[in-house]
Amino acid sequence: MLSSRKKNALIYVLAALWMVMLGAFYFWYQGRYIRPFNENTVVFDAKSLQLPAELAGEGKIRVVHLWDPPCPCNVGNQQHLTELLHRFAGRVNFYVWQKTGSRGHLPEGLNGLQPLSSLPGAEQLPASPAVAIWDTHGQLAYFGPYSEGAVCSSDNSFIEPVLEALLDGRTVNSPGGLAVGCYCPWKS
């Protein structure tokens, strides 16, 4: 049997070892899963953005998700985009445009996005992730971010109000704007 002095020393050693392990786990977790949020101010402008010829003109509302796979800001909007796909399914057509020259795949929940073979004017866009929405007449109604800030959800989204207004037959004309959030430069 251990003396009380040895027992106390063993308890202190085990407690110190436990604290060291917790500290190591904390730094490992922080380095692997917690990313710093770097706010960027971006002027979203879509003067030159157009639908491909095969999608132009009258039709359903068209939403184009613009993304660059290596951009860490994509994670914040993918769940929101999945919710949009389910909420507006059948009433809105969803497409995706991936930055030219980039590699990557969307998560499984976003398989409902139809890839575009071209998107005239996309090379001039300022940042991603972004979204472009064309109304039923083929006019650009909205271009910009999904939301402002570090988190993108239906609570702070710019997209739901635009889609609801268009589905109600109201006109929307917001082909650009200034936003602060997590964005990656689009131009190389």
C-alpha positions in Angstrom: 0.0 0.0 0.0 1.2 3.5 -0.9 1.9 6.1 1.8 -0.2 9.2 1.7 2.8 11.2 0.5 3.3 8.9 -2.5 -0.4 8.8 -3.1 -0.6 12.6 -3.3 2.5 12.7 -5.6 0.8 10.1 -7.9 -2.4 12.2 -8.0 -0.4 15.4 -8.9 1.5 13.6 -11.6 -1.7 12.1 -13.1 -3.4 15.5 -12.9 -0.5 17.2 -14.6 -0.4 14.5 -17.3 -4.2 14.9 -17.8 -3.8 18.7 -18.2 -0.9 18.2 -20.7 -3.1 15.8 -22.7 -6.1 18.1 -22.7 -3.8 21.0 -23.9 -2.4 18.9 -26.7 -5.9 17.8 -27.8 -7.1 21.5 -27.7 -4.2 22.6 -30.0 -4.7 19.7 -32.3 -8.5 20.4 -32.5 -8.0 24.1 -33.0 -5.4 23.5 -35.8 -7.5 21.0 -37.6 -11.1 22.3 -37.3 -11.1 25.9 -36.3 -10.3 28.4 -39.0 -9.8 32.1 -38.5 -12.5 34.2 -40.1 -11.0 36.8 -42.3 -13.5 39.4 -43.2 -13.2 40.7 -46.8 -15.0 43.6 -48.2 -16.0 42.8 -51.8 -17.8 44.8 -54.4 -20.0 42.3 -56.3 -20.7 43.5 -59.8 -22.1 41.5 -62.7 -22.1 43.9 -65.6 -20.8 41.3 -68.0 -22.5 38.2 -66.5 -25.0 36.4 -68.9 -26.8 33.1 -69.0 -25.6 30.7 -71.6 -27.6 31.0 -74.9 -29.5 27.7 -74.2 -30.9 29.0 -70.9 -31.5 32.6 -71.9 -35.0 34.0 -72.4 -38.3 33.1 -70.8 -38.4 30.1 -68.4 -38.3 29.3 -64.7 -36.3 31.3 -62.3 -32.6 30.3 -62.6 -30.1 30.2 -59.7 -26.4 29.7 -60.5 -24.1 28.8 -57.6 -20.6 30.1 -58.4 -17.8 28.4 -56.5 -14.1 27.8 -56.3 -13.5 24.3 -54.7 -10.4 25.2 -52.7 -12.0 28.2 -51.1 -12.6 27.6 -47.4 -15.6 29.9 -47.4 -17.6 27.3 -49.3 -18.2 25.3 -46.2 -20.3 28.1 -44.7 -22.9 28.1 -47.5 -23.2 24.4 -48.6 -25.8 23.5 -45.9 -27.8 26.6 -46.8 -27.6 25.8 -50.5 -28.9 22.3 -49.8 -31.8 23.8 -47.9 -32.6 26.1 -50.8 -32.6 23.2 -53.2 -35.2 21.4 -51.1 -37.3 24.4 -50.3 -37.6 25.7 -53.9 -37.5 22.4 -55.8 -39.7 22.3 -58.8 -40.2 26.1 -58.8 -36.6 27.2 -59.5 -33.9 25.6 -61.6 -30.5 25.3 -59.9 -27.2 25.3 -61.7 -23.5 25.4 -60.7 -20.5 27.1 -62.3 -17.1 26.1 -61.1 -14.2 28.4 -61.4 -12.3 27.7 -64.6 -9.2 25.6 -64.0 -10.2 24.5 -60.5 -10.7 21.0 -59.3 -13.2 19.6 -56.8 -16.6 18.1 -56.3 -19.7 19.4 -54.5 -20.9 17.4 -51.5 -23.6 14.7 -52.2 -26.4 16.9 -50.9 -25.8 19.3 -53.8 -26.2 16.7 -56.6 -29.3 18.5 -57.7 -27.3 21.4 -59.1 -26.9 21.1 -62.9 -23.4 22.0 -64.1 -23.1 24.7 -66.8 -20.8 24.2 -69.7 -20.3 28.0 -70.0 -21.2 31.2 -68.2 -20.4 34.2 -70.3 -18.8 37.0 -68.2 -17.9 34.7 -65.3 -14.2 35.3 -65.7 -14.7 38.9 -64.6 -16.4 38.1 -61.3 -14.8 39.5 -58.1 -15.2 36.7 -55.5 -16.8 33.4 -54.5 -18.9 31.8 -53.2 -21.5 33.9 -55.0 -24.9 33.4 -56.5 -26.6 34.8 -59.6 -30.4 34.7 -60.0 -32.2 35.3 -63.3 -36.0 35.9 -63.3 -38.6 34.2 -65.5 -37.8 36.7 -68.3 -34.1 35.9 -68.3 -33.1 39.2 -66.7 -30.4 39.2 -64.1 -32.3 39.9 -60.8 -29.5 39.4 -58.3 -25.8 38.9 -58.1 -23.8 38.7 -55.0 -23.1 36.7 -51.9 -25.5 34.4 -50.1 -25.2 36.5 -47.0 -22.8 38.7 -45.0 -20.6 37.7 -42.2 -18.9 34.4 -41.2 -22.0 32.2 -41.2 -24.5 31.7 -44.0 -27.9 30.5 -43.2 -31.6 31.2 -44.0 -31.6 33.6 -41.0 -29.2 36.1 -42.6 -29.6 35.1 -46.3 -30.1 37.6 -49.2 -31.4 34.7 -51.4 -34.7 33.7 -49.9 -36.2 37.2 -50.1 -35.2 37.5 -53.7 -36.6 34.1 -54.7 -39.8 34.8 -52.7 -40.3 38.1 -54.4 -39.7 36.7 -57.9 -42.0 33.8 -57.2 -44.7 36.3 -56.1 -44.3 38.1 -59.5 -42.4 41.1 -58.2 -39.5 42.6 -60.0 -36.0 42.5 -58.4 -33.0 44.4 -59.8 -29.9 43.9 -57.7 -27.1 43.0 -60.0 -24.4 43.9 -57.5 -23.5 45.4 -54.2 -21.0 45.7 -51.4 -20.6 42.9 -48.8 -18.4 42.0 -45.9 -17.8 38.3 -45.2 -15.8 35.2 -46.0 -15.0 35.4 -49.8 -12.1 34.2 -51.9 -10.8 36.2 -54.9 -12.2 34.8 -58.2 -9.6 36.3 -60.5 -6.3 34.5 -60.5 
